[in-house]
């Protein structure tokens, strides 16, 4: 083959020579046809030729021309590489299921006039899998099955006013919650609402004395006048303990501005909770009145004469079976001399069920009776003691025999110490200890290291070495450390204990 003359190439042409495609030069046609041309048979790499690069210096071009040429990859060499890069697609995770919000709650009418209707509701318990966008409202006219959309864009508030309504129409409204996950079920009003103007909202003006329990005695009349307001005239209904009012037991008279509940002769069965409802369409006002019909209680079940000593008598009784439908406020205790048969009051408004009657006359005999008392008064009858309390005369006294005392002297010594006690607020309690000593020791009681002295709240007794301290109706302030000290000429001794006074919860 004849030798080819060297051809000076431009930088772009030199870059192209590194690729499989070779640009033909102007040579005789015969030699070109005889020379093998494998490069044009590989068209695939042609699209991979980069865009023309900026012109580079001549020295760099010469170095690139002298560098060994890298043969262009053929289709046979490329195929295995392509097959190696193929990777099977990984399975995509299943998208989580979208959960719509739950339905709104407690849809009610807030206000209504001749051209608009205001509603309010509570947010749904669950917002679902996406944030809540708002609420969509629709309404339907009575006699039509078509639902008219109120708002196109969700409302974020739980209150909405539907405007441009026609006076006299009756409409039913429903609302639903909306989010990207979907819409909740609808919640609708219970009844159709009439579009009309309410000049004055219904309101009950309950008198102050009816805001607490209203109490009447059996046989008295109940006459309650309760004013209200509202325009147009509201509908007034009464109920007792959640049930419709029985017209046989109570009568109701409704006027333009008030309502009257009247019971001619009240009985205990008339006690209960009465509810008044004043309503205009869907707007209403309620008031509850507690009425208690009470009567005098029955007498105490029984009374006993426990003990008689000196000029005193101890009594005990049990509460009555019937309290007259009212709390027992106390008891009245009376005494009667057997000679005269007249009754005299000893105690009034007494709260406990036991007492001690003092200052009785020596040589006389007495009977006692007790009345129960509530807010209606004393019981009609009383519980009377069966036994007679005899107060013996002191003229004849028993003289014990005289014994020669041993001349033994010893300092005070406590044979029984004080024990810690816990009592209830308002209930009297006693502390006991025993001491011996000769000569007879002097007993001193102290509270928190302070001598009690002649405080009327405390009663100190010493009987044959038994020392007792009675604390009458203690309160939490009376709690503390109590000390009993015995002193004689030979020495002294003391014991102490702690008293806690608890207040019932």
C-alpha positions as CSV (number, residue, x, y, z in Angstrom):
1,X,0.0,0.0,0.0
2,X,1.4,3.4,-0.8
3,X,2.4,5.5,2.2
4,X,0.2,8.3,3.3
5,X,1.4,11.8,3.6
6,X,1.4,13.2,7.1
7,X,-1.5,15.6,7.7
8,X,-1.4,18.3,10.4
9,X,-4.5,18.1,12.5
10,X,-6.3,20.6,14.6
11,X,-6.7,20.0,18.4
12,X,-10.4,19.0,17.9
13,X,-9.3,16.5,15.2
14,X,-6.7,15.1,17.4
15,X,-9.2,14.5,20.2
16,X,-11.5,12.8,17.7
17,X,-8.7,10.4,16.6
18,X,-8.7,8.9,20.1
19,X,-12.1,7.6,19.5
20,X,-13.1,4.7,17.3
21,X,-14.6,6.9,14.6
22,X,-11.9,8.1,12.1
23,X,-12.4,11.1,9.9
24,X,-11.4,10.2,6.3
25,X,-8.8,12.4,4.6
26,X,-8.6,13.3,0.9
27,X,-6.8,10.2,-0.6
28,X,-7.3,8.4,-3.8
29,X,-10.4,6.4,-3.6
30,X,-8.8,3.0,-4.5
31,X,-6.5,2.8,-1.5
32,X,-9.1,3.8,0.9
33,X,-11.4,1.0,-0.2
34,X,-8.7,-1.6,0.2
35,X,-7.6,-0.5,3.7
36,X,-9.6,-2.2,6.5
37,X,-11.7,0.2,8.5
38,X,-12.9,-1.5,11.8
39,X,-13.5,1.7,13.6
40,X,-16.6,2.8,11.7
41,X,-18.2,-0.5,12.5
42,X,-18.6,0.6,16.2
43,X,-21.1,3.4,16.2
44,X,-22.1,2.9,19.9
45,X,-19.4,5.0,21.5
46,X,-20.0,7.9,19.2
47,X,-22.6,9.6,21.5
48,X,-20.1,9.4,24.3
49,X,-17.8,11.9,22.6
50,X,-17.6,14.9,24.9
51,X,-18.3,18.4,23.8
52,X,-15.4,20.2,22.2
53,X,-12.9,21.3,24.8
54,X,-11.3,24.6,24.9
55,X,-8.1,25.0,22.8
56,X,-4.9,23.9,24.6
57,X,-1.3,24.9,24.0
58,X,0.6,23.3,21.1
59,X,3.1,21.6,23.4
60,X,0.3,19.7,25.1
61,X,-1.1,18.7,21.8
62,X,2.2,17.2,20.7
63,X,2.6,15.2,23.9
64,X,-0.9,13.9,23.4
65,X,-0.1,12.9,19.8
66,X,3.1,11.0,20.9
67,X,1.3,9.1,23.7
68,X,0.2,5.6,23.0
69,X,-3.3,5.3,21.7
70,X,-5.9,3.4,23.8
71,X,-7.9,1.2,21.6
72,X,-11.6,2.0,21.5
73,X,-13.7,-0.5,23.3
74,X,-15.6,-2.8,21.1
75,X,-19.1,-4.1,21.6
76,X,-17.6,-7.4,22.8
77,X,-15.7,-5.8,25.7
78,X,-18.6,-3.5,26.7
79,X,-21.2,-6.1,27.1
80,X,-19.9,-7.9,30.1
81,X,-19.5,-4.6,32.0
82,X,-23.1,-3.7,31.3
83,X,-24.3,-7.0,32.5
84,X,-22.4,-6.7,35.7
85,X,-23.9,-3.3,36.5
86,X,-27.5,-4.6,36.2
87,X,-29.0,-4.9,39.7
88,X,-32.4,-6.3,40.5
89,X,-34.8,-3.6,41.9
90,X,-35.4,-3.8,45.7
91,X,-39.0,-4.3,46.8
92,X,-40.5,-1.0,47.9
93,X,-42.1,-0.9,51.5
94,X,-45.8,-0.8,51.5
95,X,-47.2,2.7,52.2
96,X,-48.9,3.0,55.6
97,X,-52.7,3.0,55.5
98,X,-54.2,6.4,55.9
99,X,-56.7,6.8,58.7
100,X,-59.3,9.6,58.5
101,X,-60.3,11.6,61.6
102,X,-63.3,10.7,63.8
103,X,-66.5,12.6,63.6
104,X,-66.9,16.0,65.5
105,X,-69.0,15.9,68.7
106,X,-71.9,17.8,70.3
107,X,-73.2,19.8,67.4
108,X,-75.6,22.4,68.8
109,X,-77.2,25.7,67.8
110,X,-75.6,28.7,69.4
111,X,-77.8,31.4,68.0
112,X,-80.5,32.0,65.3
113,X,-82.2,35.0,63.7
114,X,-84.2,35.7,60.6
115,X,-81.2,35.4,58.2
116,X,-78.5,33.4,59.8
117,X,-77.8,30.4,62.0
118,X,-74.8,30.1,64.4
119,X,-73.5,26.6,65.4
120,X,-70.8,25.2,67.6
121,X,-69.3,21.8,68.2
122,X,-66.4,20.0,69.8
123,X,-63.3,18.7,68.0
124,X,-63.1,15.0,67.2
125,X,-61.5,12.6,69.7
126,X,-59.0,11.4,67.0
127,X,-57.4,13.4,64.2
128,X,-56.3,10.2,62.3
129,X,-53.0,9.8,60.5
130,X,-52.7,13.3,59.3
131,X,-53.1,16.8,60.7
132,X,-56.7,18.2,60.7
133,X,-57.4,20.7,57.9
134,X,-60.7,21.9,59.3
135,X,-64.5,21.3,59.0
136,X,-67.0,21.3,56.2
137,X,-70.7,22.1,56.7
138,X,-73.8,21.3,54.7
139,X,-77.5,22.0,55.2
140,X,-80.7,20.5,53.9
141,X,-84.1,22.2,53.7
142,X,-87.2,20.5,55.1
143,X,-88.9,18.5,52.3
144,X,-85.8,18.3,50.2
145,X,-83.2,15.6,49.9
146,X,-80.5,17.8,48.5
147,X,-77.6,18.8,50.7
148,X,-76.2,22.3,50.0
149,X,-72.5,22.8,50.7
150,X,-71.8,25.9,53.0
151,X,-68.1,26.3,52.8
152,X,-65.7,25.2,50.1
153,X,-62.6,25.6,52.1
154,X,-62.4,23.9,55.5
155,X,-63.0,26.1,58.5
156,X,-60.4,25.7,61.4
157,X,-62.8,27.0,64.1
158,X,-65.4,24.9,65.9
159,X,-67.9,27.7,65.5
160,X,-69.6,28.8,62.2
161,X,-72.3,31.1,61.2
162,X,-74.4,30.3,58.1
163,X,-75.7,33.5,56.5
164,X,-78.1,34.5,53.7
165,X,-80.8,32.1,54.9
166,X,-84.5,32.7,54.2
167,X,-86.8,33.5,57.1
168,X,-89.3,30.8,57.9
169,X,-87.3,27.9,56.4
170,X,-86.5,24.9,58.4
171,X,-83.1,23.4,57.8
172,X,-81.0,20.5,59.1
173,X,-77.2,21.0,59.4
174,X,-74.4,18.5,59.4
175,X,-70.6,18.9,59.8
176,X,-67.6,16.7,59.1
177,X,-63.9,16.9,59.8
178,X,-61.4,16.9,56.9
179,X,-57.7,16.1,56.5
180,X,-55.3,14.7,53.9
181,X,-56.2,11.2,55.0
182,X,-59.8,11.7,54.2
183,X,-63.1,12.9,55.8
184,X,-64.8,11.8,58.9
185,X,-68.5,10.7,59.2
186,X,-71.0,13.5,59.4
187,X,-72.6,14.6,62.7
188,X,-76.1,16.2,62.3
189,X,-78.5,18.3,64.4
190,X,-81.2,16.2,66.0
191,X,-84.1,18.3,64.6
192,X,-84.7,20.9,61.9
193,X,-84.2,24.5,63.0
194,X,-86.6,27.2,61.9
195,X,-85.0,30.4,60.7
196,X,-86.6,33.2,62.6
197,X,-85.5,36.1,64.8
198,X,-85.4,35.5,68.6
199,X,-85.5,39.0,70.1
200,X,-84.8,37.9,73.6
201,X,-83.0,34.6,74.5
202,X,-84.7,32.5,77.2
203,X,-83.3,33.0,80.7
204,X,-84.6,31.9,84.1
205,X,-84.2,34.4,87.0
206,X,-84.1,32.0,90.0
207,X,-84.7,33.8,93.3
208,X,-81.9,33.6,95.8
209,X,-83.8,31.6,98.5
210,X,-84.4,28.8,95.9
211,X,-80.7,28.3,95.2
212,X,-80.4,26.2,98.4
213,X,-82.7,23.4,99.6
214,X,-86.3,24.7,100.1
215,X,-87.8,23.2,103.2
216,X,-91.5,23.0,104.2
217,X,-93.4,21.1,106.8
218,X,-95.9,18.4,106.0
219,X,-99.3,20.0,105.4
220,X,-98.0,23.4,104.4
221,X,-98.6,24.9,101.0
222,X,-95.7,25.3,98.5
223,X,-96.1,28.3,96.2
224,X,-93.0,29.1,94.1
225,X,-93.1,32.0,91.7
226,X,-90.1,32.0,89.3
227,X,-89.7,34.8,86.7
228,X,-88.2,34.3,83.3
229,X,-87.6,36.2,80.1
230,X,-87.7,35.4,76.4
231,X,-89.3,36.7,73.2
232,X,-91.2,35.2,71.5
233,X,-92.9,33.5,74.4
234,X,-90.9,30.5,75.4
235,X,-92.1,27.0,76.1
236,X,-92.1,26.1,79.8
237,X,-91.8,22.6,81.1
238,X,-91.4,21.1,84.7
239,X,-90.1,17.7,85.7
240,X,-89.4,16.0,89.0
241,X,-86.4,13.7,89.5
242,X,-86.1,13.4,85.7
243,X,-89.7,12.4,85.2
244,X,-92.7,14.4,84.0
245,X,-94.5,16.3,86.8
246,X,-97.6,14.5,88.1
247,X,-100.5,17.0,87.8
248,X,-102.3,15.3,90.7
249,X,-99.5,16.2,93.2
250,X,-98.5,19.6,91.9
251,X,-100.1,22.2,89.6
252,X,-98.2,24.6,87.2
253,X,-99.4,28.0,86.0
254,X,-97.4,29.6,83.2
255,X,-97.7,33.3,82.4
256,X,-95.9,35.7,80.0
257,X,-93.0,36.4,82.3
258,X,-93.2,33.8,85.1
259,X,-94.2,30.3,86.1
260,X,-95.8,29.2,89.4
261,X,-95.4,25.8,91.0
262,X,-98.2,25.2,93.5
263,X,-98.7,22.3,96.0
264,X,-101.8,22.8,98.2
265,X,-100.8,20.4,101.0
266,X,-97.3,19.1,100.9
267,X,-96.4,15.6,101.8
268,X,-93.1,13.9,102.3
269,X,-93.4,12.1,98.9
270,X,-93.3,15.6,97.3
271,X,-89.6,15.9,98.2
272,X,-87.2,15.8,95.4
273,X,-85.3,17.7,92.7
274,X,-87.6,19.8,90.4
275,X,-86.2,21.0,87.1
276,X,-87.6,24.0,85.1
277,X,-86.8,24.3,81.4
278,X,-87.6,27.5,79.4
279,X,-87.1,26.9,75.7
280,X,-87.4,28.8,72.4
281,X,-86.7,26.5,69.4
282,X,-83.3,25.0,70.2
283,X,-82.3,27.7,72.7
284,X,-83.1,26.9,76.3
285,X,-82.3,27.6,80.0
286,X,-82.5,25.2,82.9
287,X,-82.8,25.6,86.7
288,X,-83.0,22.9,89.4
289,X,-84.8,23.4,92.8
290,X,-84.3,21.0,95.7
291,X,-87.5,20.7,97.8
292,X,-87.6,18.9,101.1
293,X,-90.9,18.3,102.9
294,X,-90.2,17.4,106.6
295,X,-92.1,16.7,109.8
296,X,-91.3,16.2,113.5
297,X,-89.3,13.1,114.3
298,X,-90.4,10.1,116.3
299,X,-89.2,9.9,119.9
300,X,-86.0,8.0,120.9
301,X,-86.4,4.3,120.8
302,X,-85.5,3.6,124.4
303,X,-84.0,5.3,127.5
304,X,-82.2,3.7,130.4
305,X,-81.3,4.8,133.9
306,X,-77.7,3.6,134.2
307,X,-76.6,4.7,137.7
308,X,-77.5,6.9,140.6
309,X,-74.9,8.3,143.0
310,X,-74.9,11.2,145.4
311,X,-77.1,13.9,143.8
312,X,-76.6,12.6,140.2
313,X,-78.2,10.2,137.8
314,X,-76.7,8.9,134.5
315,X,-79.0,8.4,131.5
316,X,-78.6,6.8,128.1
317,X,-80.9,6.5,125.0
318,X,-81.0,5.5,121.3
319,X,-81.8,7.7,118.3
320,X,-85.3,7.7,116.9
321,X,-86.3,5.3,114.1
322,X,-87.8,8.1,112.0
323,X,-85.9,11.4,111.7
324,X,-88.9,13.1,110.0
325,X,-86.9,13.5,106.6
326,X,-84.6,16.0,108.3
327,X,-81.4,15.8,110.3
328,X,-81.7,15.4,114.1
329,X,-80.4,18.6,115.6
330,X,-80.4,17.5,119.3
331,X,-82.4,16.2,122.3
332,X,-84.3,17.8,125.1
333,X,-84.0,16.1,128.6
334,X,-86.6,16.7,131.3
335,X,-87.0,15.5,134.9
336,X,-90.1,15.0,137.0
337,X,-90.4,14.7,140.8
338,X,-92.5,11.8,141.8
339,X,-94.3,13.8,144.4
340,X,-95.5,16.7,142.1
341,X,-95.5,15.0,138.7
342,X,-94.4,18.2,137.0
343,X,-91.8,18.2,134.2
344,X,-88.8,20.5,134.1
345,X,-86.3,20.9,131.3
346,X,-82.7,19.9,132.3
347,X,-80.9,20.0,128.9
348,X,-81.9,21.6,125.5
349,X,-80.4,21.0,122.0
350,X,-78.2,18.3,123.5
351,X,-76.3,16.4,120.8
352,X,-75.1,13.2,122.5
353,X,-77.2,10.2,123.4
354,X,-76.1,10.0,127.1
355,X,-75.9,12.6,129.9
356,X,-75.6,13.1,133.6
357,X,-78.4,14.9,135.5
358,X,-77.0,16.7,138.6
359,X,-78.3,18.8,141.4
360,X,-81.1,16.4,142.4
361,X,-82.8,16.9,145.8
362,X,-81.8,14.5,148.6
363,X,-84.7,12.2,149.6
364,X,-86.7,12.7,146.3
365,X,-87.4,10.3,143.5
366,X,-87.2,11.2,139.8
367,X,-88.4,10.1,136.4
368,X,-86.7,11.3,133.2
369,X,-87.8,11.7,129.6
370,X,-86.1,12.7,126.3
371,X,-87.5,14.4,123.2
372,X,-85.9,14.2,119.7
373,X,-85.6,17.5,117.8
374,X,-85.1,18.5,114.1
375,X,-85.8,21.6,112.1
376,X,-89.5,21.2,112.5
377,X,-89.4,21.0,116.3
378,X,-89.6,18.4,119.1
379,X,-91.1,15.0,118.6
380,X,-94.7,14.7,119.7
381,X,-93.9,12.0,122.3
382,X,-91.0,11.3,124.5
383,X,-89.1,8.2,125.7
384,X,-89.6,7.9,129.5
385,X,-87.5,5.9,132.0
386,X,-89.2,2.9,133.6
387,X,-87.1,3.0,136.8
388,X,-87.3,5.7,139.3
389,X,-84.0,7.4,140.5
390,X,-84.1,7.6,144.3
391,X,-81.8,10.1,145.9
392,X,-81.0,8.8,149.4
393,X,-80.7,10.9,152.5
394,X,-77.3,11.5,154.1
395,X,-78.7,11.6,157.7
396,X,-77.9,7.9,158.2
397,X,-74.4,7.2,157.2
398,X,-72.4,4.0,157.3
399,X,-69.4,4.3,159.7
400,X,-66.7,1.9,158.6
401,X,-64.8,0.1,161.4
402,X,-61.6,1.6,162.6
403,X,-58.4,-0.2,162.1
404,X,-55.1,0.6,163.5
405,X,-52.9,1.9,160.8
406,X,-49.4,0.7,160.4
407,X,-46.8,3.3,160.9
408,X,-45.2,2.8,157.6
409,X,-43.9,5.7,155.6
410,X,-42.8,5.5,152.0
411,X,-42.2,8.0,149.2
412,X,-44.8,8.1,146.4
413,X,-44.7,5.2,143.9
414,X,-46.9,4.6,140.9
415,X,-48.2,1.1,140.7
416,X,-49.9,1.7,137.3
417,X,-48.6,4.3,134.8
418,X,-50.4,6.4,132.3
419,X,-51.0,5.0,128.9
420,X,-50.9,6.9,125.6
421,X,-54.4,7.7,124.4
422,X,-56.0,8.8,121.1
423,X,-59.5,10.3,121.2
424,X,-61.9,12.0,118.8
425,X,-62.5,15.8,118.6
426,X,-65.5,16.6,120.9
427,X,-65.7,13.4,122.8
428,X,-64.7,13.5,126.5
429,X,-61.9,11.2,127.6
430,X,-60.1,10.2,130.9
431,X,-56.6,9.4,131.9
432,X,-56.0,6.9,134.8
433,X,-53.0,5.9,136.9
434,X,-52.5,4.4,140.4
435,X,-50.1,5.7,143.2
436,X,-49.3,4.8,146.7
437,X,-47.3,6.5,149.4
438,X,-47.4,7.4,153.1
439,X,-48.2,10.0,154.1
440,X,-50.8,10.4,151.4
441,X,-49.2,12.2,148.4
442,X,-50.4,15.4,146.8
443,X,-51.4,14.9,143.2
444,X,-50.5,17.5,140.6
445,X,-51.5,17.2,136.9
446,X,-49.5,19.0,134.2
447,X,-49.9,19.5,130.5
448,X,-46.7,20.0,128.5
449,X,-44.9,20.7,131.9
450,X,-47.4,23.4,132.8
451,X,-49.6,22.9,135.8
452,X,-53.3,22.6,134.9
453,X,-54.6,24.2,138.1
454,X,-58.3,25.1,138.3
455,X,-59.1,25.0,134.6
456,X,-62.8,24.1,134.3
457,X,-62.1,22.0,131.2
458,X,-60.3,19.4,133.4
459,X,-61.7,17.5,136.3
460,X,-59.2,15.8,138.6
461,X,-60.2,13.0,141.1
462,X,-58.3,10.9,143.5
463,X,-60.0,7.9,145.1
464,X,-58.0,5.3,147.2
465,X,-54.9,5.9,145.2
466,X,-56.6,5.9,141.8
467,X,-55.9,9.2,140.0
468,X,-58.1,10.2,137.1
469,X,-58.1,13.3,134.9
470,X,-61.2,13.9,132.8
471,X,-60.8,16.1,129.7
472,X,-64.2,17.5,128.6
473,X,-64.8,17.7,124.9
474,X,-61.2,18.0,123.8
475,X,-60.1,19.7,120.6
476,X,-56.8,19.3,118.7
477,X,-55.3,22.0,120.9
478,X,-55.8,19.8,124.0
479,X,-53.4,17.2,122.6
480,X,-49.9,16.9,124.1
481,X,-48.0,15.3,126.9
482,X,-49.8,15.0,130.3
483,X,-47.9,14.3,133.5
484,X,-49.2,13.1,136.9
485,X,-46.9,14.0,139.8
486,X,-47.3,12.7,143.3
487,X,-45.5,14.6,146.1
488,X,-45.2,13.9,149.9
489,X,-42.6,14.7,152.6
490,X,-40.4,11.8,151.6
491,X,-40.1,12.5,147.9
492,X,-42.0,12.7,144.6
493,X,-42.7,10.6,141.6
494,X,-44.2,11.2,138.2
495,X,-45.6,9.4,135.1
496,X,-46.6,10.9,131.8
497,X,-48.4,9.9,128.6
498,X,-49.3,11.4,125.2
499,X,-52.8,12.3,124.2
500,X,-53.7,12.8,120.4
501,X,-57.0,14.4,119.4
502,X,-58.1,13.5,115.9
503,X,-60.6,15.4,113.8
504,X,-62.9,13.1,111.8
505,X,-62.5,13.5,108.0
